[in-house]
Amino acid sequence: RMVGLTFYGDKQYDGQVFVDRLRGWMRPQRFKQTLEMLAGGGSPVPIDPKRLAELNQLLGDVGKFKEEPIQIMNFRTDPPSPSNADGVASTPPSVKKFETLTLRFELNRQIDNPFDPEKADVTCLVEGKSGKTMEHTGFWYQDYDRNVRFVTDELRPMGRPEWRVRITPREEGEHVYRLRVKLKNEPILELPPQTFVCSPSDGKGFIQVSKKDARYFEHENGDFFYPVGHNISSPVDIRCWKEIFKMDPPAGRGLPMYVDFFDKMQKNGENTVEVWMASWWLGIEWTSRWRDFYGAGRYSLQNSWKLDYLLDLAKQRGIYAHIVIDNHGKFSAWCDWEWDNNPYNINSPGDNGVVHTAEEFFTDPTCRKWHKNKLRYIAARWGSAPTIMGWELVSEYDLVGGSSQVVNRAEHPRRVFHKSPVLKTWAREMISYLRTADPYGRPITNHYATDINWIDTDLAREQMGAGAPLFDYVVTDVYRPIEKRYMQSALENQRWFQTNLAGELKKPFWITEYGGDFNAAPPAFLHSDVHCGIWATWMTEGAGTPLFW
């Protein structure tokens, strides 16, 4: 047989090409169904009787083929192992402390859903020189080639998808790693131990709550970290254009906008940005009716690649990213509601939804299980990045649930649902799971809208086992009527902090969204907020400058 290969793009390639026959095989039952369809005249294209007879002769062999044991193919690392003149690895790969080693490989199997750990569970146990071990999770990856088209991005797949594991060593010396693959209804594959070497670097490590003063953050090496930056949740604020300007939003500039903004932020001494995994930007799970989405339980590899790219941009410019995993609209039917397009919504056309209402999402066992799978993928793919300073579970958690119907003030979902046992239980469950899924232990929080009055104080103060906090830090908005000065809000925040987060409960308190009234404000008002917000926070006990929206 002749095989034709087309190499896309302008990138030079020097290496081996792997071709397998597995992608064309049919399962026995599928082969029988195909022959029955052909014999019954179900093919839109006439079949040569001779060819049909040849296929029927194969029926006797159906079911005799046995799949080979699971095998790992095309295994390599990035950075690669040094090679000798024959191209054979001569020494283990080497990576600097707090930099990332990536394991890359394929399997001789097609996985129906590689995002479902019940069907494919890839893990890697890494042991450092000290004997401390960390378990990492593998994730399904597709590379892309990016072209800037007009004002946004155009992505084209590069090569075949593959499995990856990302490891960021936190100690120097030799590390041993053991790769393990478990597929549904298959024997477990465990590879022999392999090694890599971690060399010294001047990296500062991951961001954590300060061990010296729990009101603030610090780097893993003990250096003080004070966030200074902006909330650039997405390239375009859809709600602002639709609800305030009453106009269709312009085309988002995508990644080129972040290149522009990050350059300016670096030049002006900023070190932090908040980014949302919103449905219209970097979300990885949404309705299959939208481009590059595939319904519940299957993730957008296109948007995942964009977040990889954005984090690389931030790292190059010394900017740390505060990642919001979900915005409230995804789970809301009354405020900025997107519930109609949520793939978990049973009424979302073409999706595999399982519940009728946004509030059911937080109690349904299937929804909770699949949401944990998403958190697992997020932690596996990006948990190894020191550039991510913290995870925010849901922005404006007090605005979820409800319905689009008019309700009286006493029954408003913001009053009866957001501090309900249902939401408290869901927040505890998901934060606890994310904490186990992220082996690097970065800070985790949840977020509340408008101002301090909507924070769930019980959750903000709650302690888990061994005295560990549920929220590692507390985040909220500061929006207010234009007649109210920012200094009033700053003093209210200070009083709330000193009242609710004192003593053993002390932790960072940070404004991650602010700027006038939430429905807009005059330019002069916004200009004064930029000035007052920075200085008021510095002169009180804020963990960082508020992030201007």
C-alpha positions as CSV (number, residue, x, y, z in Angstrom):
1,R,0.0,0.0,0.0
2,M,1.1,3.6,-0.6
3,V,0.8,6.1,2.2
4,G,0.7,9.8,1.5
5,L,1.8,12.3,4.1
6,T,1.1,16.0,4.1
7,F,3.1,18.2,6.4
8,Y,1.2,21.4,7.2
9,G,2.8,24.7,8.2
10,D,6.2,26.3,7.8
11,K,7.9,24.6,10.7
12,Q,10.9,22.4,9.8
13,Y,10.7,18.8,10.8
14,D,13.6,16.5,11.4
15,G,12.7,13.2,13.0
16,Q,10.8,9.9,12.6
17,V,7.2,9.5,11.3
18,F,5.1,6.9,13.0
19,V,2.2,5.3,11.1
20,D,-0.1,2.7,12.6
21,R,-2.9,0.6,11.2
22,L,-5.1,0.6,14.3
23,R,-7.2,3.6,13.3
24,G,-8.8,1.7,10.4
25,W,-9.8,-1.5,12.3
26,M,-13.5,-2.2,13.0
27,R,-14.8,-4.0,16.0
28,P,-16.4,-7.4,15.1
29,Q,-20.0,-6.3,15.7
30,R,-19.4,-3.2,13.7
31,F,-18.0,-5.2,10.8
32,K,-21.0,-7.5,10.8
33,Q,-23.4,-4.5,10.8
34,T,-21.5,-3.0,7.9
35,L,-21.7,-6.2,5.8
36,E,-25.4,-6.5,6.5
37,M,-25.9,-2.9,5.4
38,L,-24.0,-3.5,2.1
39,A,-25.7,-6.7,1.3
40,G,-29.1,-5.1,1.9
41,G,-28.3,-2.4,-0.6
42,G,-27.9,0.3,2.1
43,S,-24.8,1.8,0.6
44,P,-25.3,5.1,-1.3
45,V,-22.5,3.9,-3.7
46,P,-22.9,0.7,-5.6
47,I,-20.6,-2.1,-4.3
48,D,-18.8,-4.4,-6.7
49,P,-20.3,-8.0,-6.2
50,K,-16.7,-9.4,-6.3
51,R,-15.6,-7.0,-3.5
52,L,-18.7,-7.9,-1.4
53,A,-17.9,-11.6,-1.8
54,E,-14.4,-11.0,-0.6
55,L,-15.7,-9.2,2.5
56,N,-18.2,-12.0,3.2
57,Q,-15.3,-14.5,3.2
58,L,-13.8,-12.6,6.1
59,L,-16.9,-13.2,8.3
60,G,-15.5,-16.5,9.5
61,D,-12.5,-14.7,10.9
62,V,-14.6,-12.1,12.8
63,G,-13.9,-12.2,16.5
64,K,-10.6,-14.2,16.1
65,F,-8.4,-11.1,16.3
66,K,-7.2,-10.3,19.8
67,E,-5.9,-6.9,20.6
68,E,-2.3,-6.7,21.7
69,P,-1.6,-5.7,25.3
70,I,-1.6,-2.0,26.0
71,Q,1.5,-0.4,24.7
72,I,3.0,3.1,25.0
73,M,4.2,4.4,21.6
74,N,6.4,7.2,20.6
75,F,7.4,8.1,24.2
76,R,9.6,11.2,24.6
77,T,10.2,14.1,27.0
78,D,10.3,17.8,26.6
79,P,13.0,18.9,27.2
80,P,14.4,15.8,25.5
81,S,17.1,13.5,26.8
82,P,20.6,14.2,25.5
83,S,21.4,11.8,22.6
84,N,24.6,10.2,21.3
85,A,25.8,10.2,17.7
86,D,23.4,7.3,17.0
87,G,20.4,9.3,18.3
88,V,20.1,7.1,21.4
89,A,19.4,8.8,24.7
90,S,22.7,8.8,26.6
91,T,21.6,10.5,29.9
92,P,18.3,11.2,31.6
93,P,16.6,14.5,30.7
94,S,17.4,17.5,32.8
95,V,15.1,20.4,33.8
96,K,15.7,23.4,36.1
97,K,14.0,23.7,39.5
98,F,10.4,25.2,39.1
99,E,10.5,24.6,35.3
100,T,8.4,21.9,33.7
101,L,9.3,18.5,32.3
102,T,6.6,17.2,29.9
103,L,6.2,13.4,29.2
104,R,4.6,12.8,25.8
105,F,3.3,9.5,24.4
106,E,0.5,7.7,22.6
107,L,-1.3,4.4,23.3
108,N,-2.1,1.6,20.9
109,R,-5.8,2.1,21.7
110,Q,-8.6,4.4,20.7
111,I,-10.3,5.8,23.8
112,D,-14.0,6.6,23.4
113,N,-13.7,9.6,25.8
114,P,-10.1,10.3,26.9
115,F,-11.4,12.9,29.4
116,D,-13.3,10.3,31.4
117,P,-11.0,8.7,34.1
118,E,-13.2,5.6,34.2
119,K,-12.2,4.9,30.6
120,A,-8.6,6.1,30.7
121,D,-6.7,6.9,33.8
122,V,-3.1,7.9,33.3
123,T,-1.0,8.7,36.4
124,C,2.6,9.3,37.1
125,L,4.2,9.0,40.6
126,V,7.3,11.2,41.0
127,E,9.7,10.7,43.8
128,G,12.3,13.4,44.6
129,K,15.8,13.0,46.1
130,S,14.3,13.6,49.6
131,G,11.9,10.6,49.2
132,K,8.8,12.9,48.9
133,T,6.3,11.6,46.3
134,M,3.8,13.5,44.2
135,E,1.2,11.9,42.0
136,H,0.5,13.6,38.7
137,T,-2.4,13.0,36.3
138,G,-2.0,12.6,32.6
139,F,-4.2,14.6,30.2
140,W,-5.3,14.4,26.5
141,Y,-3.6,17.0,24.3
142,Q,-3.7,18.3,20.8
143,D,-1.1,20.8,19.5
144,Y,-2.2,23.6,17.2
145,D,-0.6,26.1,14.8
146,R,-1.8,29.6,15.4
147,N,-2.4,32.3,12.7
148,V,-3.6,35.8,13.5
149,R,-6.6,36.3,11.3
150,F,-7.8,39.9,11.2
151,V,-8.2,40.7,14.9
152,T,-8.5,37.2,16.4
153,D,-6.9,33.7,16.2
154,E,-7.2,30.8,13.8
155,L,-6.0,27.4,15.1
156,R,-5.2,24.4,13.0
157,P,-4.3,21.0,14.4
158,M,-0.6,20.1,14.3
159,G,0.0,16.3,14.3
160,R,-2.0,13.8,16.2
161,P,-3.4,14.1,19.7
162,E,-1.4,12.5,22.5
163,W,-1.1,12.0,26.2
164,R,1.0,14.3,28.3
165,V,2.1,14.6,31.9
166,R,3.6,17.8,33.2
167,I,6.0,17.7,36.2
168,T,7.5,20.8,37.9
169,P,10.2,19.7,40.3
170,R,10.5,21.6,43.6
171,E,13.8,20.1,44.7
172,E,17.2,19.6,43.0
173,G,18.7,16.3,42.2
174,E,17.6,13.0,40.6
175,H,13.9,12.2,40.5
176,V,12.3,8.8,39.7
177,Y,9.0,8.6,38.0
178,R,6.7,5.7,37.4
179,L,4.1,5.9,34.6
180,R,0.8,4.0,35.0
181,V,-2.0,3.5,32.5
182,K,-5.4,2.0,33.4
183,L,-8.0,1.6,30.7
184,K,-11.5,0.3,31.2
185,N,-11.7,-3.5,31.1
186,E,-7.9,-3.8,30.4
187,P,-5.0,-5.0,32.6
188,I,-3.1,-2.1,34.2
189,L,0.1,-1.1,32.4
190,E,3.0,0.0,34.7
191,L,6.2,1.1,33.1
192,P,9.6,0.5,34.7
193,P,10.9,3.4,36.7
194,Q,12.7,6.2,34.8
195,T,14.6,9.2,35.9
196,F,15.2,12.9,35.3
197,V,17.5,15.4,36.9
198,C,16.5,18.7,38.4
199,S,19.2,21.4,38.3
200,P,19.4,24.7,40.3
201,S,17.6,27.8,39.1
202,D,16.8,31.3,40.4
203,G,13.0,30.6,40.2
204,K,10.9,31.7,43.1
205,G,8.4,28.8,43.0
206,F,4.7,28.7,43.5
207,I,2.6,31.4,45.2
208,Q,1.3,30.5,48.6
209,V,-0.2,32.2,51.7
210,S,2.6,33.7,53.6
211,K,4.0,31.7,56.5
212,K,5.4,35.0,58.0
213,D,2.1,37.0,57.8
214,A,-1.1,35.2,56.8
215,R,-2.6,38.4,55.6
216,Y,-0.5,38.3,52.5
217,F,1.0,36.0,49.8
218,E,4.6,35.0,49.2
219,H,6.6,32.9,46.8
220,E,7.7,29.4,47.7
221,N,11.2,30.7,48.4
222,G,9.8,33.1,51.0
223,D,9.9,36.3,48.9
224,F,7.0,38.7,49.5
225,F,4.4,38.8,46.7
226,Y,1.9,41.7,46.5
227,P,-0.5,41.4,43.5
228,V,-0.6,44.5,41.3
229,G,-2.7,44.3,38.1
230,H,-5.9,44.2,36.2
231,N,-9.0,42.0,35.8
232,I,-8.9,41.1,32.1
233,S,-11.4,38.3,32.3
234,S,-11.8,38.0,28.5
235,P,-11.1,40.0,25.3
236,V,-14.6,41.5,25.3
237,D,-17.2,42.2,28.0
238,I,-20.4,40.8,26.4
239,R,-22.7,41.9,29.2
240,C,-21.4,45.5,29.1
241,W,-22.2,45.8,25.4
242,K,-25.6,44.1,25.5
243,E,-27.0,45.3,28.8
244,I,-25.4,48.8,29.1
245,F,-24.5,49.9,25.6
246,K,-27.5,48.1,24.0
247,M,-25.3,47.0,21.1
248,D,-23.9,43.8,19.7
249,P,-20.5,43.2,21.1
250,P,-17.5,43.7,18.7
251,A,-15.4,40.8,17.6
252,G,-13.0,39.7,20.4
253,R,-9.3,40.3,19.7
254,G,-8.4,37.0,21.4
255,L,-4.8,36.3,22.2
256,P,-3.4,39.4,20.3
257,M,-5.1,41.6,22.9
258,Y,-3.3,39.9,25.8
259,V,0.0,40.3,24.0
260,D,-0.7,44.0,23.8
261,F,-1.9,44.3,27.4
262,F,0.7,42.1,28.9
263,D,3.5,44.2,27.3
264,K,2.0,47.4,28.8
265,M,1.4,45.8,32.2
266,Q,5.1,44.7,32.3
267,K,6.3,48.1,31.4
268,N,4.3,49.7,34.2
269,G,5.3,47.2,36.9
270,E,2.2,45.1,37.1
271,N,2.5,41.4,38.0
272,T,-1.0,40.0,38.2
273,V,-4.0,39.4,35.9
274,E,-7.3,37.7,36.4
275,V,-8.5,35.5,33.5
276,W,-11.9,33.7,33.2
277,M,-12.5,30.3,31.7
278,A,-15.8,31.7,30.4
279,S,-17.9,30.0,27.8
280,W,-17.1,32.9,25.4
281,W,-13.4,32.8,26.0
282,L,-11.3,30.0,27.6
283,G,-14.0,27.7,28.9
284,I,-13.4,24.0,28.1
285,E,-16.9,22.6,28.5
286,W,-20.0,24.0,26.9
287,T,-22.9,23.3,24.5
288,S,-21.9,21.4,21.4
289,R,-23.9,24.0,19.4
290,W,-21.0,26.4,19.9
291,R,-17.9,26.2,17.8
292,D,-15.0,24.1,19.4
293,F,-17.3,22.7,22.2
294,Y,-18.5,19.1,22.5
295,G,-21.1,19.0,25.3
296,A,-20.8,17.8,28.9
297,G,-17.9,15.6,29.7
298,R,-15.8,16.4,26.6
299,Y,-13.4,19.3,26.6
300,S,-12.3,21.9,24.1
301,L,-8.7,21.2,23.2
302,Q,-8.7,24.4,21.2
303,N,-9.4,26.6,24.2
304,S,-7.1,24.5,26.3
305,W,-4.3,25.3,23.9
306,K,-5.2,29.0,24.1
307,L,-4.9,29.0,27.9
308,D,-1.5,27.3,27.5
309,Y,-0.4,30.0,25.2
310,L,-1.7,32.8,27.4
311,L,0.1,31.4,30.5
312,D,3.3,31.2,28.4
313,L,2.8,34.9,27.5
314,A,2.3,35.8,31.2
315,K,5.3,33.8,32.3
316,Q,7.6,35.6,29.8
317,R,6.5,38.9,31.2
318,G,6.6,38.1,34.9
319,I,2.8,38.1,35.3
320,Y,0.9,35.7,37.5
321,A,-2.6,34.6,36.6
322,H,-5.5,34.3,38.9
323,I,-7.7,31.7,37.2
324,V,-11.5,31.8,37.5
325,I,-12.7,28.3,36.6
326,D,-16.4,29.2,36.1
327,N,-18.3,32.4,36.0
328,H,-21.7,32.5,37.7
329,G,-23.7,32.9,34.5
330,K,-23.1,29.3,33.5
331,F,-25.2,28.2,36.5
332,S,-27.6,31.1,36.7
333,A,-31.1,31.4,35.2
334,W,-31.7,35.0,36.5
335,C,-28.4,37.0,36.4
336,D,-26.3,37.1,33.3
337,W,-27.9,33.8,32.6
338,E,-26.3,31.3,30.4
339,W,-28.2,28.3,31.8
340,D,-30.1,27.9,28.5
341,N,-26.8,26.9,26.8
342,N,-25.3,24.9,29.6
343,P,-24.7,21.3,28.3
344,Y,-25.9,19.9,31.6
345,N,-29.3,21.4,31.0
346,I,-31.6,18.7,29.7
347,N,-33.4,21.3,27.6
348,S,-30.3,22.4,25.8
349,P,-30.8,21.1,22.2
350,G,-28.2,18.6,20.9
351,D,-26.5,18.2,24.3
352,N,-26.4,15.4,26.8
353,G,-27.9,17.3,29.7
354,V,-29.3,15.5,32.8
355,V,-31.1,18.2,34.9
356,H,-33.8,20.7,34.3
357,T,-32.8,23.7,36.5
358,A,-29.7,25.5,37.4
359,E,-30.2,24.7,41.1
360,E,-30.4,20.9,40.4
361,F,-26.9,21.1,38.9
362,F,-25.5,21.5,42.4
363,T,-27.2,18.4,43.8
364,D,-27.4,15.9,40.9
365,P,-24.8,13.1,41.3
366,T,-24.0,12.9,37.6
367,C,-23.4,16.7,37.4
368,R,-21.2,16.6,40.5
369,K,-19.2,13.6,39.1
370,W,-18.6,15.2,35.7
371,H,-17.7,18.6,37.2
372,K,-15.0,16.8,39.3
373,N,-13.7,15.3,36.1
374,K,-13.4,18.8,34.7
375,L,-11.5,20.0,37.8
376,R,-9.3,16.9,37.4
377,Y,-8.4,17.8,33.9
378,I,-7.7,21.4,34.8
379,A,-5.5,20.4,37.7
380,A,-3.7,17.9,35.5
381,R,-3.0,20.3,32.6
382,W,-2.2,23.5,34.4
383,G,-1.5,22.6,38.1
384,S,2.2,22.3,37.3
385,A,2.4,26.0,36.2
386,P,3.9,28.3,38.9
387,T,2.4,31.2,36.8
388,I,-1.0,30.4,38.2
389,M,-1.2,32.0,41.6
390,G,-4.6,30.7,42.6
391,W,-7.8,28.9,41.6
392,E,-11.2,30.7,42.0
393,L,-14.0,28.1,41.9
394,V,-16.9,30.3,40.8
395,S,-17.0,34.1,40.3
396,E,-19.9,35.8,42.0
397,Y,-21.2,32.6,43.6
398,D,-24.1,34.4,45.1
399,L,-25.7,34.9,41.7
400,V,-26.2,31.3,40.7
401,G,-29.5,29.3,40.6
402,G,-32.9,30.8,40.3
403,S,-35.1,31.3,37.2
404,S,-35.8,34.1,34.7
405,Q,-39.3,34.6,36.1
406,V,-40.0,37.6,38.2
407,V,-40.0,36.8,41.9
408,N,-40.7,39.0,44.9
409,R,-37.9,40.3,47.0
410,A,-38.2,37.8,49.8
411,E,-38.0,34.9,47.4
412,H,-35.2,36.2,45.3
413,P,-32.6,33.5,44.7
414,R,-29.8,35.7,46.0
415,R,-31.5,35.8,49.4
416,V,-32.7,32.2,49.7
417,F,-30.2,30.1,47.7
418,H,-26.7,31.6,47.8
419,K,-26.1,30.7,51.5
420,S,-28.2,27.6,51.4
421,P,-26.9,24.2,52.6
422,V,-26.9,23.1,48.9
423,L,-24.4,25.7,47.8
424,K,-22.3,25.3,51.0
425,T,-22.1,21.6,50.5
426,W,-21.2,21.9,46.8
427,A,-18.4,24.5,47.5
428,R,-16.9,22.2,50.2
429,E,-17.0,19.2,48.0
430,M,-15.5,20.8,44.9
431,I,-12.8,22.7,46.8
432,S,-11.8,19.6,48.7
433,Y,-11.6,17.6,45.5
434,L,-9.6,20.3,43.7
435,R,-7.2,20.3,46.6
436,T,-6.5,16.6,46.1
437,A,-6.4,16.9,42.3
438,D,-3.8,19.7,42.3
439,P,-0.5,18.1,43.7
440,Y,1.1,21.5,43.9
441,G,-1.3,22.8,46.6
442,R,-1.8,26.3,45.3
443,P,-4.4,28.5,47.1
444,I,-8.1,28.0,46.4
445,T,-11.1,30.3,47.0
446,N,-14.6,31.2,46.0
447,H,-15.9,34.7,45.0
448,Y,-18.9,36.9,45.8
449,A,-20.4,39.8,44.0
450,T,-20.9,43.5,44.6
451,D,-19.3,43.9,48.0
452,I,-18.5,42.3,51.4
453,N,-22.2,42.1,52.3
454,W,-22.7,39.1,50.1
455,I,-19.8,37.0,51.2
456,D,-20.8,33.8,52.9
457,T,-19.0,34.5,56.1
458,D,-19.5,31.0,57.4
459,L,-17.6,29.5,54.5
460,A,-15.0,32.2,54.6
461,R,-14.2,31.4,58.2
462,E,-14.7,27.6,58.0
463,Q,-11.8,25.3,59.0
464,M,-11.3,21.8,57.5
465,G,-9.4,18.9,59.0
466,A,-6.3,19.7,61.0
467,G,-7.2,23.4,61.1
468,A,-6.7,24.0,57.4
469,P,-9.0,26.6,56.0
470,L,-11.7,25.9,53.4
471,F,-10.9,29.2,51.6
472,D,-7.2,29.9,51.5
473,Y,-8.0,33.5,50.8
474,V,-11.2,35.6,50.5
475,V,-12.1,37.5,47.3
476,T,-15.0,39.8,46.5
477,D,-16.0,42.9,44.4
478,V,-16.2,46.5,45.4
479,Y,-19.1,48.1,43.4
480,R,-21.2,50.9,44.7
481,P,-23.4,53.9,43.8
482,I,-21.5,56.8,42.3
483,E,-22.4,59.0,45.3
484,K,-20.4,56.7,47.6
485,R,-16.7,57.4,47.9
486,Y,-14.3,54.5,47.5
487,M,-12.7,55.3,50.8
488,Q,-16.0,54.4,52.5
489,S,-15.9,51.0,50.9
490,A,-12.2,50.6,51.8
491,L,-13.0,51.3,55.5
492,E,-16.0,48.9,55.5
493,N,-13.7,46.2,54.0
494,Q,-11.2,46.8,56.7
495,R,-13.8,46.5,59.5
496,W,-15.1,43.3,57.9
497,F,-11.6,41.8,57.7
498,Q,-10.7,42.7,61.3
499,T,-14.1,41.3,62.6
500,N,-14.3,38.1,60.6
501,L,-10.7,37.0,59.8
502,A,-8.9,37.7,63.0
503,G,-6.5,35.6,65.0
504,E,-6.2,31.9,63.8
505,L,-8.7,32.7,61.0
506,K,-6.4,35.4,59.5
507,K,-5.9,35.0,55.7
508,P,-5.5,37.2,52.6
509,F,-8.4,39.5,51.7
510,W,-8.4,40.7,48.2
511,I,-10.6,42.8,45.8
512,T,-10.5,41.1,42.4
513,E,-13.1,43.2,40.6
514,Y,-14.0,46.9,41.0
515,G,-14.5,50.2,39.3
516,G,-17.5,52.4,39.9
517,D,-21.0,51.0,39.9
518,F,-21.4,47.5,38.3
519,N,-23.7,49.1,35.7
520,A,-21.0,51.7,34.6
521,A,-19.9,55.1,35.9
522,P,-18.6,58.5,34.5
523,P,-15.0,58.5,33.4
524,A,-13.9,60.9,36.1
525,F,-15.4,58.5,38.7
526,L,-13.5,55.6,37.3
527,H,-10.2,57.5,37.1
528,S,-10.5,58.4,40.8
529,D,-11.2,54.7,41.6
530,V,-8.0,53.7,40.0
531,H,-6.0,56.1,42.2
532,C,-8.0,55.6,45.4
533,G,-8.3,51.8,45.1
534,I,-4.5,51.3,44.8
535,W,-3.7,53.6,47.8
536,A,-6.6,52.7,50.0
537,T,-5.7,49.0,49.8
538,W,-2.0,49.6,50.5
539,M,-2.8,51.7,53.5
540,T,-5.2,49.0,54.9
541,E,-4.7,45.3,55.1
542,G,-5.6,44.2,51.6
543,A,-3.5,41.4,50.2
544,G,-3.0,43.2,46.9
545,T,-4.2,46.1,44.8
546,P,-7.8,45.7,43.7
547,L,-8.1,44.5,40.1
548,F,-9.8,47.1,38.0
549,W,-12.4,45.7,35.6
